[in-house]
Amino acid sequence: MGTNYYVTVEPPCPTCGRGGEDAHVGKSSAGWRFLFASYRDRGIISASDWKEVIEVAGGFVHDEYGGKLSLEEFFDKVERKQDSEHPTNEDFGPGGREPYEYDDEEGYRISRTFDFS
């Protein structure tokens, strides 16, 4: 069981409500450290990159259930999970963890694959 988090990087049209774009920030899964998405084409490859993106986008993230968190509330939640279980190579099978994710400079999990929701 997990919860996906998003940030609105392009708001919908104020007149018709269509359009807009949400970026998948990452996923919180029970018993695991938070897993951030990466968008290499946009230069988002670390938790600190996400902090900047969220701040520029208005300072809030939302979850898949409609809940809204400030930047501070979101990173408090992420920090509380940093002591959770760390995936091992055995969790990923042949090839290990490296093809799928890595830890950034601050020790946050970052996904190498786009679709992990």
DSSP file (Angstrom, degrees, kcal/mol; ACC not computed):
  #  RESIDUE AA STRUCTURE BP1 BP2  ACC     N-H-->O    O-->H-N    N-H-->O    O-->H-N    TCO  KAPPA ALPHA  PHI   PSI    X-CA   Y-CA   Z-CA
    1    1 A M              0   0    0      0, 0.0    29,-1.9     0, 0.0     2,-0.3   0.000 360.0 360.0 360.0 133.6    0.0    0.0    0.0
    2    2 A G  E     -A   29   0A   0     27,-0.2     2,-0.4   115,-0.1    27,-0.2  -0.938 360.0-129.4-149.8 170.2    1.4    3.4   -0.9
    3    3 A T  E     -A   28   0A   0     25,-2.6    25,-2.8    -2,-0.3     2,-0.3  -0.996  18.3-145.5-129.0 129.1    0.5    7.0   -1.6
    4    4 A N  E     -A   27   0A   0     -2,-0.4    60,-1.5    23,-0.2     2,-0.4  -0.717  12.7-153.2 -92.9 143.7    1.7    8.9   -4.7
    5    5 A Y  E     -AB  26  63A   0     21,-2.8    20,-2.1    -2,-0.3    21,-1.4  -0.922  12.6-176.1-121.1 144.6    2.5   12.6   -4.5
    6    6 A Y  E     -AB  24  62A   0     56,-3.0    56,-2.7    -2,-0.4     2,-0.4  -0.915  16.1-150.3-136.5 157.2    2.3   15.2   -7.2
    7    7 A V  E     -A   23   0A   0     16,-2.1    16,-3.0    -2,-0.3     2,-0.9  -0.995  25.3-124.1-127.8 138.7    3.1   18.9   -7.8
    8    8 A T  E     +A   22   0A   0     -2,-0.4    14,-0.3    52,-0.3    52,-0.1  -0.723  32.9 171.9 -82.7 108.8    1.2   21.1  -10.3
    9    9 A V  E    S+     0   0A   0     12,-1.9    13,-0.2    -2,-0.9    -1,-0.2   0.651  75.1  27.0 -93.7 -17.8    3.9   22.5  -12.6
   10   10 A E  E    S-A   21   0A   0     11,-1.8    11,-3.0    -3,-0.1    -1,-0.3  -0.883  85.6-138.2-143.1 110.7    1.5   24.0  -15.0
   11   11 A P        -     0   0    0      0, 0.0     9,-0.4     0, 0.0    11,-0.0  -0.255  27.8-100.2 -68.4 155.8   -2.0   25.0  -13.8
   12   12 A P        -     0   0    0      0, 0.0     7,-0.2     0, 0.0     6,-0.1  -0.248  53.7 -75.3 -68.2 163.1   -5.1   24.4  -15.8
   13   13 A C     >  -     0   0    0      5,-3.0     4,-2.1     1,-0.2     5,-0.0  -0.384  37.3-141.7 -58.5 128.0   -6.7   27.1  -17.9
   14   14 A P  T  4 S+     0   0    0      0, 0.0    -1,-0.2     0, 0.0     0, 0.0   0.736  97.6  46.8 -67.1 -20.8   -8.6   29.5  -15.5
   15   15 A T  T  4 S+     0   0    0      3,-0.1    -2,-0.0     1,-0.1     0, 0.0   0.934 130.6  13.1 -85.1 -52.6  -11.4   29.9  -18.0
   16   16 A C  T  4 S-     0   0    0      2,-0.2     3,-0.1     0, 0.0    -1,-0.1   0.625  89.0-130.5-104.3 -14.9  -12.2   26.3  -19.1
   17   17 A G     <  +     0   0    0     -4,-2.1     2,-0.1     1,-0.3     0, 0.0   0.467  64.8 125.8  79.9   0.1  -10.3   24.3  -16.5
   18   18 A R        +     0   0    0     -6,-0.1    -5,-3.0    -5,-0.0    -1,-0.3  -0.462  50.2  22.8 -90.6 165.2   -8.6   22.1  -19.1
   19   19 A G        +     0   0    0     -7,-0.2    -9,-0.1    -2,-0.1     2,-0.0  -0.476  60.6 132.1  83.6-154.7   -5.0   21.4  -19.6
   20   20 A G        -     0   0    0     -9,-0.4     2,-0.4    -2,-0.2    -1,-0.1  -0.059  44.8-119.6  87.2 165.4   -2.4   21.8  -16.8
   21   21 A E  E     -A   10   0A   0    -11,-3.0   -12,-1.9    -9,-0.0   -11,-1.8  -0.970  13.9-161.6-149.3 129.8    0.3   19.4  -15.9
   22   22 A D  E     -A    8   0A   0     -2,-0.4     2,-0.4   -14,-0.3   -14,-0.2  -0.894  13.3-147.9-104.9 139.7    1.1   17.5  -12.7
   23   23 A A  E     -A    7   0A   0    -16,-3.0   -16,-2.1    -2,-0.4     2,-0.7  -0.913  21.4-120.4-105.8 136.2    4.6   16.0  -12.1
   24   24 A H  E     -A    6   0A   0     -2,-0.4   -18,-0.3   -18,-0.2    13,-0.2  -0.656  27.2-174.9 -76.4 111.1    4.9   12.8  -10.1
   25   25 A V  E     -     0   0A   0    -20,-2.1    12,-2.9    -2,-0.7     2,-0.3   0.903  50.2 -85.0 -74.8 -43.1    7.1   13.7   -7.1
   26   26 A G  E     -AC   5  36A   0    -21,-1.4   -21,-2.8    10,-0.3     2,-0.4  -0.989  40.2 -76.8 162.2-167.9    7.3   10.2   -5.7
   27   27 A K  E     -AC   4  35A   0      8,-2.5     8,-2.5    -2,-0.3     2,-0.6  -0.979  16.0-153.2-134.6 137.5    5.7    7.5   -3.6
   28   28 A S  E     -A    3   0A   0    -25,-2.8   -25,-2.6    -2,-0.4     2,-0.4  -0.948  22.2-175.3-106.5 118.7    5.5    6.7    0.1
   29   29 A S  E >   -A    2   0A   0     -2,-0.6     3,-2.1   -27,-0.2   -27,-0.2  -0.922  35.3 -94.7-117.3 142.0    5.1    3.0    0.8
   30   30 A A  T 3  S+     0   0    0    -29,-1.9     3,-0.1    -2,-0.4    -1,-0.0  -0.271 107.9   6.6 -54.9 128.3    4.5    1.4    4.2
   31   31 A G  T 3  S+     0   0    0      1,-0.2    54,-1.2    53,-0.0     2,-0.3   0.421 112.8  93.6  82.5  -0.6    7.8    0.3    5.8
   32   32 A W  B <  S-g   85   0B   0     -3,-2.1    -1,-0.2    52,-0.2    -3,-0.2  -0.845  80.3-100.7-122.5 157.7   10.1    1.9    3.1
   33   33 A R        -     0   0    0     52,-1.3    -4,-0.2    -2,-0.3    49,-0.1  -0.439  57.7 -84.9 -68.3 152.3   11.9    5.1    2.7
   34   34 A F        -     0   0    0     44,-0.4    75,-0.7    -6,-0.1     2,-0.6  -0.286  40.9-142.6 -58.1 142.6   10.2    7.6    0.4
   35   35 A L  E     -Cd  27 109A   0     -8,-2.5    -8,-2.5    73,-0.1     2,-0.2  -0.943  12.6-154.1-114.4 112.1   11.0    7.1   -3.3
   36   36 A F  E     -Cd  26 110A   0     73,-2.5    75,-3.2    -2,-0.6   -10,-0.3  -0.572  13.4-126.9 -82.3 145.5   11.4   10.2   -5.4
   37   37 A A        -     0   0    0    -12,-2.9     2,-0.4    -2,-0.2    77,-0.1  -0.495  20.8-141.3 -79.0 158.4   10.8   10.3   -9.2
   38   38 A S        -     0   0    0     75,-0.3     2,-0.4    -2,-0.2     7,-0.2  -0.974  15.6-170.2-122.9 144.1   13.5   11.6  -11.5
   39   39 A Y  B >>> +H   44   0C   0      5,-2.4     5,-2.2    -2,-0.4     3,-1.9  -0.761   9.1 177.5-127.5  81.6   13.0   13.7  -14.6
   40   40 A R  G >45S+     0   0    0     -2,-0.4     3,-1.1     1,-0.3    -1,-0.1   0.844  79.0  60.2 -57.6 -35.7   16.4   13.8  -16.1
   41   41 A D  G 345S+     0   0    0      1,-0.3    -1,-0.3    -3,-0.1    -2,-0.0   0.701 111.7  40.4 -66.9 -18.0   15.2   15.8  -19.1
   42   42 A R  G <45S-     0   0    0     -3,-1.9    -1,-0.3     2,-0.1    -2,-0.2   0.341 118.0-110.0-108.4   2.5   14.1   18.5  -16.7
   43   43 A G  T <<5S+     0   0    0     -3,-1.1     2,-0.9    -4,-0.5    -3,-0.2   0.708  71.9 140.0  77.5  20.1   17.2   18.3  -14.5
   44   44 A I  B   < +H   39   0C   0     -5,-2.2    -5,-2.4     1,-0.2    -1,-0.2  -0.831  10.7 133.1-100.4 101.2   15.3   16.8  -11.5
   45   45 A I        +     0   0    0     -2,-0.9     2,-0.3    -7,-0.2    -1,-0.2   0.245  59.6  39.9-133.1  10.4   17.6   14.1  -10.1
   46   46 A S  S  > S-     0   0    0     -3,-0.1     4,-1.6     1,-0.1     5,-0.1  -0.968  81.5-105.4-153.8 166.5   17.6   14.7   -6.3
   47   47 A A  H  > S+     0   0    0     -2,-0.3     4,-2.2     1,-0.2     5,-0.1   0.872 119.8  56.3 -63.4 -37.1   15.4   15.6   -3.4
   48   48 A S  H  > S+     0   0    0      1,-0.2     4,-1.7     2,-0.2    -1,-0.2   0.857 103.8  53.8 -66.3 -32.6   16.9   19.1   -3.3
   49   49 A D  H  > S+     0   0    0      2,-0.2     4,-2.3     1,-0.2    -1,-0.2   0.916 108.1  50.6 -62.7 -41.8   15.9   19.6   -7.0
   50   50 A W  H  X S+     0   0    0     -4,-1.6     4,-2.9     1,-0.2     5,-0.3   0.890 105.0  56.5 -64.0 -39.2   12.3   18.6   -5.9
   51   51 A K  H  X S+     0   0    0     -4,-2.2     4,-2.2     1,-0.2    -1,-0.2   0.929 109.9  45.7 -56.6 -44.9   12.4   21.2   -3.1
   52   52 A E  H  X S+     0   0    0     -4,-1.7     4,-2.6     2,-0.2    -2,-0.2   0.924 112.8  49.1 -64.7 -45.6   13.2   23.9   -5.6
   53   53 A V  H  X S+     0   0    0     -4,-2.3     4,-2.0     1,-0.2    -2,-0.2   0.925 112.7  47.7 -60.4 -45.9   10.5   22.7   -8.1
   54   54 A I  H  <>S+     0   0    0     -4,-2.9     5,-3.2     1,-0.2     6,-0.5   0.902 112.1  49.6 -64.1 -41.3    7.8   22.5   -5.4
   55   55 A E  H ><5S+     0   0    0     -4,-2.2     3,-1.5    -5,-0.3    -2,-0.2   0.936 111.6  47.6 -63.0 -46.6    8.7   26.0   -4.1
   56   56 A V  H 3<5S+     0   0    0     -4,-2.6    -1,-0.2     1,-0.3    -2,-0.2   0.841 108.3  57.2 -62.5 -33.7    8.6   27.5   -7.6
   57   57 A A  T 3<5S-     0   0    0     -4,-2.0    -1,-0.3    -5,-0.2    -2,-0.2   0.364 137.2 -77.4 -82.6   6.0    5.2   25.8   -8.2
   58   58 A G  T < 5 -     0   0    0     -3,-1.5    -3,-0.2    -4,-0.1    -2,-0.1   0.360  64.9 -86.4 116.8  -5.2    3.7   27.5   -5.2
   59   59 A G  S   <S+     0   0    0     -5,-3.2    12,-2.0     1,-0.2     2,-0.3   0.661  93.5 102.2  85.8  16.5    5.0   25.5   -2.2
   60   60 A F  E     - E   0  70A   0     -6,-0.5   -52,-0.3    10,-0.2     2,-0.3  -0.966  44.9-166.6-134.2 150.4    2.4   22.7   -2.1
   61   61 A V  E     - E   0  69A   0      8,-2.6     8,-2.7    -2,-0.3     2,-0.3  -0.881  12.2-152.1-121.7 160.8    2.1   19.0   -3.2
   62   62 A H  E     -BE   6  68A   0    -56,-2.7   -56,-3.0    -2,-0.3     6,-0.2  -0.971   9.3-133.8-132.2 151.5   -1.0   16.9   -3.4
   63   63 A D  E >   -B    5   0A   0      4,-2.3     3,-1.8    -2,-0.3   -58,-0.2  -0.467  34.9 -97.7 -97.8 174.3   -1.6   13.2   -3.0
   64   64 A E  T 3  S+     0   0    0    -60,-1.5   -59,-0.1     1,-0.3    -1,-0.1   0.598 121.9  56.5 -67.8 -10.3   -3.6   10.9   -5.2
   65   65 A Y  T 3  S-     0   0    0    -61,-0.2    -1,-0.3     2,-0.1   -62,-0.0   0.363 123.5 -97.8-102.6   2.8   -6.5   11.2   -2.8
   66   66 A G  S <  S+     0   0    0     -3,-1.8    -2,-0.1     1,-0.3     2,-0.1   0.410  74.8 143.3  97.8  -1.5   -6.8   15.0   -2.9
   67   67 A G        -     0   0    0      1,-0.0    -4,-2.3    -5,-0.0     2,-0.4  -0.434  37.2-148.2 -71.4 147.3   -4.8   15.8    0.2
   68   68 A K  E     -E   62   0A   0     -6,-0.2     2,-0.4    -2,-0.1    -6,-0.2  -0.964  14.7-176.3-122.7 133.7   -2.7   18.9    0.1
   69   69 A L  E     -E   61   0A   0     -8,-2.7    -8,-2.6    -2,-0.4     2,-0.0  -0.975  23.5-124.7-128.4 141.6    0.6   19.4    2.0
   70   70 A S  E  >  -E   60   0A   0     -2,-0.4     4,-2.8   -10,-0.2   -10,-0.2  -0.328  38.1-101.8 -71.5 166.3    2.9   22.4    2.2
   71   71 A L  H  > S+     0   0    0    -12,-2.0     4,-2.4     1,-0.2     5,-0.2   0.911 125.2  48.4 -54.3 -44.5    6.6   22.0    1.3
   72   72 A E  H  > S+     0   0    0    -13,-0.2     4,-2.0     2,-0.2    -1,-0.2   0.919 112.0  47.6 -65.4 -44.5    7.5   21.8    5.0
   73   73 A E  H  > S+     0   0    0      2,-0.2     4,-1.9     1,-0.2    -2,-0.2   0.906 112.6  50.4 -62.8 -41.5    4.8   19.2    5.8
   74   74 A F  H  X S+     0   0    0     -4,-2.8     4,-2.2     1,-0.2    -2,-0.2   0.947 112.6  44.2 -63.3 -49.2    5.7   17.1    2.8
   75   75 A F  H  X S+     0   0    0     -4,-2.4     4,-2.5     1,-0.2    -1,-0.2   0.779 108.9  57.9 -72.2 -24.2    9.4   17.0    3.7
   76   76 A D  H  X S+     0   0    0     -4,-2.0     4,-2.1    -5,-0.2    -1,-0.2   0.921 108.7  47.0 -62.9 -43.1    8.7   16.4    7.4
   77   77 A K  H  X S+     0   0    0     -4,-1.9     4,-0.9     2,-0.2    -2,-0.2   0.917 112.9  48.6 -63.5 -44.3    6.8   13.3    6.2
   78   78 A V  H >< S+     0   0    0     -4,-2.2     3,-0.8     1,-0.2     4,-0.5   0.925 110.3  51.7 -61.6 -45.3    9.7   12.2    3.9
   79   79 A E  H >< S+     0   0    0     -4,-2.5     3,-1.3     1,-0.3     4,-0.3   0.879 103.5  57.5 -61.2 -39.7   12.2   12.8    6.8
   80   80 A R  H 3< S+     0   0    0     -4,-2.1     3,-0.5     1,-0.3    -1,-0.3   0.782 106.7  50.6 -62.6 -25.4   10.2   10.6    9.2
   81   81 A K  T X< S+     0   0    0     -4,-0.9     3,-2.1    -3,-0.8    -1,-0.3   0.545  83.4  90.4 -88.7  -7.7   10.5    7.7    6.7
   82   82 A Q  T <  S+     0   0    0     -3,-1.3    -1,-0.2    -4,-0.5    -2,-0.1   0.739  85.7  53.3 -63.0 -22.5   14.3    8.1    6.3
   83   83 A D  T 3  S+     0   0    0     -3,-0.5    -1,-0.3    -4,-0.3    -2,-0.1   0.419  90.3 106.5 -91.0   1.9   14.8    5.6    9.1
   84   84 A S  S <  S-     0   0    0     -3,-2.1   -52,-0.2     1,-0.2   -51,-0.1  -0.105  87.3 -55.6 -71.8 176.8   12.6    3.0    7.4
   85   85 A E  B     -g   32   0B   0    -54,-1.2   -52,-1.3     1,-0.1    -1,-0.2  -0.193  50.4-138.3 -57.2 141.6   13.9   -0.1    5.7
   86   86 A H        -     0   0    0    -54,-0.1    -1,-0.1    -3,-0.1   -54,-0.0  -0.898  24.1-115.1-102.7 126.8   16.4    0.4    3.0
   87   87 A P        -     0   0    0      0, 0.0     2,-0.2     0, 0.0    10,-0.1  -0.311  31.5-152.4 -62.8 144.2   15.9   -1.8   -0.1
   88   88 A T    >>  -     0   0    0      1,-0.1     3,-1.0     8,-0.0     4,-0.6  -0.661  30.8-102.8-109.5 168.1   18.7   -4.3   -0.7
   89   89 A N  H >> S+     0   0    0      1,-0.3     3,-1.2    -2,-0.2     4,-0.7   0.851 121.4  61.4 -57.8 -33.8   19.9   -5.9   -3.9
   90   90 A E  H 34 S+     0   0    0      1,-0.3     3,-0.4     2,-0.2    -1,-0.3   0.804  93.9  63.0 -64.6 -28.9   18.0   -9.0   -3.0
   91   91 A D  H <4 S+     0   0    0     -3,-1.0    -1,-0.3     1,-0.2    -2,-0.2   0.735 108.2  43.0 -65.8 -21.5   14.7   -7.1   -3.0
   92   92 A F  H << S-     0   0    0     -3,-1.2    -1,-0.2    -4,-0.6    -2,-0.2   0.539  99.5-145.5-104.0 -10.1   15.3   -6.4   -6.8
   93   93 A G    ><  +     0   0    0     -4,-0.7     3,-2.3    -3,-0.4    -1,-0.3  -0.417  61.7  15.0  79.1-156.1   16.4   -9.8   -7.9
   94   94 A P  T 3  S+     0   0    0      0, 0.0    -4,-0.0     0, 0.0     0, 0.0  -0.248 131.1  24.5 -56.5 135.0   19.0  -10.4  -10.6
   95   95 A G  T 3  S-     0   0    0      3,-0.0     3,-0.3     4,-0.0    -2,-0.1   0.153 104.2-133.4  95.1 -19.4   20.9   -7.2  -11.4
   96   96 A G    <   -     0   0    0     -3,-2.3     4,-0.2    -7,-0.3    -7,-0.1  -0.176  42.6 -45.8  71.0-162.1   20.3   -5.7   -8.0
   97   97 A R  S >> S+     0   0    0      1,-0.2     4,-2.1     2,-0.1     3,-2.1   0.778 112.1  83.9 -79.8 -32.1   19.1   -2.3   -7.1
   98   98 A E  T 34 S+     0   0    0      1,-0.3    -1,-0.2    -3,-0.3    -2,-0.1   0.788  86.5  52.6 -51.1 -42.2   21.3   -0.2   -9.3
   99   99 A P  T 34 S+     0   0    0      0, 0.0    -1,-0.3     0, 0.0    -2,-0.1   0.720 119.2  36.8 -68.0 -16.2   19.3   -0.4  -12.6
  100  100 A Y  T <4 S-     0   0    0     -3,-2.1    12,-3.7     1,-0.3    13,-0.9   0.779 123.1  -7.7-108.2 -33.6   16.2    0.8  -10.8
  101  101 A E  E  <  -F  111   0A   0     -4,-2.1    -1,-0.3    10,-0.3     2,-0.3  -0.977  48.9-165.9-159.6 167.3   17.2    3.4   -8.2
  102  102 A Y  E     -F  110   0A   0      8,-2.3     8,-3.1    -2,-0.3     2,-0.5  -0.928  29.7-105.5-148.9 170.2   20.0    5.2   -6.4
  103  103 A D  E     -F  109   0A   0     -2,-0.3     6,-0.2     6,-0.2    -2,-0.0  -0.893  33.7-136.5-101.3 133.3   20.6    7.4   -3.3
  104  104 A D    >   -     0   0    0      4,-2.6     3,-1.8    -2,-0.5   -58,-0.1  -0.114  41.1 -81.2 -76.1-175.4   21.2   11.1   -4.0
  105  105 A E  T 3  S+     0   0    0      1,-0.3    -1,-0.1     2,-0.1   -59,-0.0   0.754 132.3  49.1 -60.6 -26.0   24.0   13.0   -2.1
  106  106 A E  T 3  S-     0   0    0      2,-0.1    -1,-0.3     0, 0.0   -60,-0.0   0.398 122.3-102.5 -96.2   2.0   21.7   13.5    0.9
  107  107 A G  S <  S+     0   0    0     -3,-1.8     2,-0.3     1,-0.3    -2,-0.1   0.622  72.7 141.9  89.6  13.7   20.7    9.8    1.1
  108  108 A Y        -     0   0    0      1,-0.1    -4,-2.6   -75,-0.0     2,-0.3  -0.679  55.5-112.2 -87.9 143.5   17.2   10.0   -0.4
  109  109 A R  E     -dF  35 103A   0    -75,-0.7   -73,-2.5    -2,-0.3     2,-0.4  -0.574  34.5-171.4 -74.1 132.3   16.0    7.2   -2.7
  110  110 A I  E     -dF  36 102A   0     -8,-3.1    -8,-2.3    -2,-0.3     2,-0.2  -0.994  18.3-129.5-127.9 130.7   15.6    8.3   -6.3
  111  111 A S  E     - F   0 101A   0    -75,-3.2   -10,-0.3    -2,-0.4   -73,-0.1  -0.558   9.8-163.2 -79.5 141.0   14.0    6.2   -9.0
  112  112 A R  S    S+     0   0    0    -12,-3.7     2,-0.3    -2,-0.2   -11,-0.2   0.608  75.6  70.2 -91.3 -17.3   15.8    5.6  -12.3
  113  113 A T  S    S-     0   0    0    -13,-0.9   -75,-0.3     1,-0.1     3,-0.1  -0.745  73.4-143.4-103.8 150.7   12.6    4.4  -14.0
  114  114 A F  S    S+     0   0    0     -2,-0.3     2,-1.0     1,-0.2     3,-0.1   0.907  85.9  58.5 -79.7 -41.7    9.7    6.6  -14.8
  115  115 A D        +     0   0    0      1,-0.2    -1,-0.2     2,-0.1    -2,-0.0  -0.755  57.0 122.8 -98.5  98.4    6.8    4.3  -14.1
  116  116 A F              0   0    0     -2,-1.0    -1,-0.2    -3,-0.1    -2,-0.0   0.198 360.0 360.0-134.6  15.0    6.8    3.1  -10.5
  117  117 A S              0   0    0     -3,-0.1  -115,-0.1  -113,-0.0  -113,-0.1   0.493 360.0 360.0 -73.5 360.0    3.5    4.2   -9.2
